[in-house]
Amino acid sequence: MKKIIAAIDGLKYSDSTVKHAIGLARQSNAHLVGLMLDDFTYHSYKIFELAGDEGIDELKHRRLEKRDQETRKRSVIEFEILCKKAGINYSIHYDRNIALQELLHESVYADLLVIDSRETLTHYEEKAPTRFIRNLLSEVQCPVLIVPHAFENYEKIILLYDGEPSSVFAIKSFSYILPTLKYLDTEVISVNSDKQSLHLPDNTLMKEFMKRHYPEATYTVLQGNTEEEIIKKLRNEGAQTLVVLGAYRRGMVSRWFRPSMADVLMESLNLSLFIAHNK
């Protein structure tokens, strides 16, 4: 039985994260852990809201803290209700330290981590990719599924492939962790320069591998600037599409999946991204 983590901000509950995680856990017969990111440095209120006539208003502080506690409790209850309704195996872990450190630690012992693309673990809104997501992806110890804020069932899988080991590793990881999704409509997309042919890198080896994992997959080879062509192609996809891509690590060198590729996709698109890196 696989283990999936749903990273949940107790103060800004992501219905999309929970529904995606529960759906995948049910399809894969996996155990789902709801990790409540109750970072002790994080509150829903701003510091100026505590101001009184003589500095910090302790009564107001206690009232706001109690409100946050109640909000977090409601998030736990909502998560439990949905898990029970889905009939899946689940447990709840409470993070009361530094959220990013706890999440990275938990990822060592997980097969997959699901998290909302807008997660910040602050009361501020940020454009995707947020600082929290960037830091998470650079050090995480398991594949990550970044999901948009609105939930959609998946109908199509797109595998981004550039001939580098990192992109093949991501495709392997996706196949092993979420085997039920490989039977969806699947397309392999690669980009060559204008001077190259329209063949996949390592064409024979790649197609031999794909026949064993995704026998019905189709192939699209584009020409031109990688980022521009990928964004142009993916903009025509609906919200039911899940994109699989490789490495996201600082200092890692690849002619395509360099550390900024996932950032570009998160900035430009509103699709789910399965991201795995080969260390």
FENTA-V654717 format. One record per pair of residues at least 12 apart in sequence whose C-alpha atoms are under 10 Angstrom apart, sorted by the first residue. I is the first residue (numbers start at 1). J is the second residue. Records with the same first field share a line. If there is no record, write none. Layout:
I=J / J
This chain:
1=25 / 28 / 29 / 30 / 31 / 89 / 111
2=25 / 28 / 29 / 30 / 31 / 32 / 110 / 111 / 112 / 177 / 178
3=25 / 28 / 29 / 30 / 31 / 32 / 33 / 89 / 90 / 107 / 109 / 110 / 111 / 112 / 113 / 177
4=21 / 22 / 24 / 25 / 28 / 30 / 31 / 32 / 33 / 34 / 90 / 107 / 109 / 110 / 111 / 112 / 113 / 114 / 142 / 144 / 177
5=17 / 18 / 21 / 22 / 25 / 31 / 32 / 33 / 34 / 35 / 90 / 91 / 92 / 93 / 103 / 106 / 107 / 109 / 110 / 111 / 112 / 113 / 114 / 115 / 144
6=18 / 19 / 20 / 21 / 22 / 32 / 33 / 34 / 35 / 36 / 79 / 92 / 112 / 113 / 114 / 115 / 116 / 145
7=21 / 33 / 34 / 35 / 36 / 37 / 93 / 99 / 103 / 113 / 114 / 115 / 116 / 119
8=33 / 34 / 35 / 36 / 37 / 38 / 72 / 75 / 76 / 79 / 94 / 114 / 115 / 116 / 119 / 121
9=35 / 36 / 37 / 38 / 39 / 72 / 75 / 99 / 115 / 116 / 119 / 120 / 121 / 122
10=35 / 36 / 37 / 38 / 39 / 68 / 69 / 70 / 71 / 72 / 73 / 74 / 75 / 76 / 94 / 121
11=36 / 37 / 38 / 42 / 43 / 44 / 67 / 68 / 69 / 70 / 71 / 72 / 73 / 74 / 75 / 121 / 122 / 123
12=44 / 71 / 72 / 75 / 119 / 120 / 121 / 122 / 123
13=36 / 71 / 72 / 74 / 75 / 76 / 78 / 79 / 116 / 119
14=75 / 115 / 116 / 117 / 118 / 119 / 147 / 148 / 149 / 150 / 151
15=75 / 78 / 79 / 116 / 149 / 150 / 151
16=114 / 115 / 116 / 147 / 148 / 149 / 150 / 151 / 152
17=113 / 114 / 115 / 116 / 117 / 145 / 146 / 147 / 148 / 149 / 150 / 151
18=32 / 34 / 78 / 79 / 82 / 83 / 114 / 115 / 116 / 151
19=79 / 82 / 83 / 86 / 150 / 151 / 152 / 153
20=114 / 115 / 116 / 145 / 146 / 147 / 148 / 150 / 151 / 152 / 153 / 154 / 272
21=33 / 34 / 83 / 112 / 113 / 114 / 115 / 145 / 147
22=34 / 79 / 82 / 83 / 86 / 87 / 88 / 89 / 90
23=83 / 86 / 88 / 153
24=114 / 177 / 178 / 180 / 181
25=83 / 86 / 88 / 89 / 90 / 178
26=83 / 86 / 87 / 88 / 89
27=88 / 178 / 179 / 180 / 181
28=177 / 178 / 179 / 180 / 181
29=88 / 89
30=88 / 89 / 90 / 111 / 177 / 178
31=88 / 89 / 90 / 91 / 110
32=83 / 88 / 89 / 90 / 91 / 92 / 110 / 112 / 113
33=89 / 90 / 91 / 92 / 93 / 106 / 110 / 113
34=76 / 79 / 80 / 83 / 90 / 91 / 92 / 93 / 94 / 114
35=76 / 91 / 92 / 93 / 94 / 95 / 99 / 102 / 103 / 106 / 113
36=72 / 73 / 75 / 76 / 92 / 93 / 94 / 95 / 96 / 99 / 103
37=72 / 93 / 94 / 95 / 96 / 97 / 98 / 99 / 100 / 102 / 103 / 121
38=68 / 69 / 72 / 94 / 95 / 96 / 97 / 98 / 99 / 121
39=94 / 95 / 96 / 97 / 98 / 99 / 100 / 102 / 121 / 122
40=95 / 96 / 97 / 98 / 99
41=96 / 97 / 98 / 99 / 121 / 122
42=68 / 96 / 97 / 98 / 99 / 121 / 122 / 123
43=64 / 65 / 67 / 68 / 69 / 121 / 122 / 123
44=64 / 65 / 67 / 68 / 71 / 121 / 122 / 123 / 124
45=61 / 64 / 65 / 67 / 68 / 122 / 123
46=64 / 123 / 124
47=61
49=61 / 64
50=62 / 63 / 64
76=92 / 94
79=92
80=92
93=106
99=121 / 132
100=121 / 132 / 133 / 135 / 136 / 139 / 140
101=136 / 139 / 140
103=136 / 140 / 141
104=135 / 136 / 137 / 139 / 140 / 141 / 142
105=140 / 141
106=140 / 141 / 142
107=136 / 139 / 140 / 141 / 142 / 143 / 144
108=140 / 141 / 142
109=141 / 142
110=141 / 142 / 143
111=141 / 142 / 143 / 144 / 173 / 176 / 177 / 178
112=141 / 142 / 143 / 144 / 145 / 173 / 174 / 177 / 178 / 274 / 275 / 276
113=140 / 141 / 142 / 143 / 144 / 145 / 146 / 274 / 275
114=143 / 144 / 145 / 146 / 147 / 273 / 274
115=133 / 144 / 145 / 146 / 147 / 148 / 149
116=133 / 145 / 146 / 147 / 148 / 149 / 150 / 272
117=129 / 130 / 132 / 133 / 145 / 146 / 147 / 148 / 149 / 266 / 267 / 270 / 271 / 272 / 273
118=130 / 131 / 132 / 133 / 146 / 147 / 148 / 149 / 266
119=131 / 132 / 133 / 146 / 149
120=132 / 133
121=133
127=266 / 267
128=148 / 263 / 264 / 265 / 266 / 267 / 268 / 269 / 270
129=262 / 263 / 264 / 265 / 266 / 267 / 268
130=263 / 266 / 267
133=146 / 263
134=248 / 249 / 259 / 260 / 262 / 263
135=249 / 250
137=247 / 248 / 249 / 250 / 259 / 262 / 275 / 276 / 277
138=247 / 248 / 249 / 250 / 251 / 259 / 277
139=248 / 249 / 250 / 277
140=248 / 249 / 276 / 277
141=276 / 277 / 279
142=173 / 275 / 276 / 277 / 278
143=170 / 173 / 174 / 177 / 246 / 274 / 275 / 276 / 277 / 278
144=273 / 274 / 275 / 276 / 277
145=242 / 243 / 244 / 272 / 273 / 274 / 275 / 276
146=242 / 243 / 266 / 271 / 272 / 273 / 274 / 275
147=242 / 266 / 270 / 271 / 272 / 273 / 274
148=239 / 266 / 269 / 270 / 271 / 272 / 273
149=270 / 271 / 272
150=239 / 270 / 271
151=239 / 240 / 272
152=238 / 239 / 240 / 241 / 271 / 272
153=239 / 240 / 241 / 242
154=181 / 184 / 185 / 238 / 239 / 240 / 241 / 242 / 272
155=181 / 183 / 184 / 185 / 186 / 238 / 239 / 240 / 241 / 242
156=181 / 182 / 183 / 184 / 185 / 186 / 187 / 237 / 238 / 239 / 240 / 241 / 242 / 243
157=181 / 182 / 183 / 184 / 185 / 186 / 187 / 188 / 217 / 240 / 241 / 242 / 243 / 244 / 272
158=171 / 184 / 185 / 186 / 187 / 188 / 189 / 217 / 218 / 219 / 234 / 237 / 241 / 242 / 243 / 244 / 245 / 273 / 274
159=171 / 174 / 186 / 187 / 188 / 189 / 190 / 217 / 219 / 242 / 243 / 244 / 245 / 246 / 274
160=187 / 188 / 189 / 190 / 191 / 220 / 230 / 243 / 244 / 245 / 246 / 256 / 257
161=188 / 189 / 190 / 191 / 200 / 201 / 206 / 221 / 244 / 245 / 246 / 256 / 257
162=188 / 189 / 190 / 191 / 192 / 200 / 201 / 202 / 226 / 245 / 246 / 254 / 255 / 256 / 257
163=190 / 191 / 200 / 201 / 202 / 203 / 206 / 254 / 255 / 256
164=201 / 202 / 246 / 247 / 254 / 255 / 256 / 257
165=246 / 247 / 254 / 277 / 278
166=245 / 246 / 247 / 248 / 254 / 256 / 257 / 258 / 276 / 277 / 278 / 279
167=244 / 245 / 246 / 247 / 254 / 256 / 257 / 275 / 276 / 277 / 278
168=206 / 209 / 245 / 246 / 276 / 277 / 278
169=245 / 246 / 247 / 276 / 277 / 278 / 279
170=244 / 245 / 246 / 247 / 274 / 275 / 276 / 277 / 278
171=188 / 210 / 213 / 214 / 244 / 245 / 246 / 274 / 275 / 276
172=209 / 210 / 213 / 276
173=244 / 246 / 274 / 275 / 276 / 277 / 278
174=244 / 245 / 274 / 275 / 276
175=213 / 214
176=213
179=213
181=242
182=213 / 214 / 215 / 216 / 217
183=213 / 214 / 215 / 216 / 217
184=214 / 216 / 217
185=214 / 216 / 217 / 218 / 241
186=214 / 215 / 216 / 217 / 218 / 219 / 241 / 242 / 243
187=214 / 216 / 217 / 218 / 219 / 220 / 243
188=200 / 210 / 214 / 217 / 218 / 219 / 220 / 221 / 243 / 244
189=218 / 219 / 220 / 221 / 222 / 230 / 233 / 234
190=219 / 220 / 221 / 222 / 223 / 226 / 229 / 230 / 256
191=220 / 221 / 222 / 223 / 224 / 225 / 226 / 227 / 228 / 229 / 230 / 256
192=221 / 222 / 223 / 224 / 225 / 226 / 229
193=222 / 223 / 224 / 225 / 226
194=222 / 223 / 224 / 225
195=223 / 224
196=223 / 224
197=221 / 222 / 223
198=220 / 221 / 222 / 223
199=219 / 220 / 221 / 222
200=219 / 220 / 221 / 222
201=221
207=219
226=255 / 256 / 257 / 261
227=256 / 257 / 260 / 261 / 264 / 265
228=264
230=261 / 264 / 265
231=264 / 265 / 268 / 269
232=268
234=265 / 268 / 269 / 270 / 271
235=268 / 269 / 270 / 271
237=269 / 270 / 271
238=270 / 271
239=269 / 270 / 271 / 272
240=271 / 272
241=270 / 271 / 272 / 273
242=271 / 272 / 273 / 274
243=265 / 271 / 272 / 273 / 274 / 275
244=272 / 273 / 274 / 275 / 276
245=257 / 261 / 262 / 273 / 274 / 275 / 276 / 277
246=258 / 259 / 261 / 262 / 274 / 275 / 276 / 277 / 278
247=259 / 260 / 261 / 262 / 275 / 276 / 277 / 278 / 279
248=260 / 261 / 262 / 263 / 275 / 276 / 277 / 278
249=276 / 277 / 278 / 279
252=277 / 279
257=277
262=274 / 275
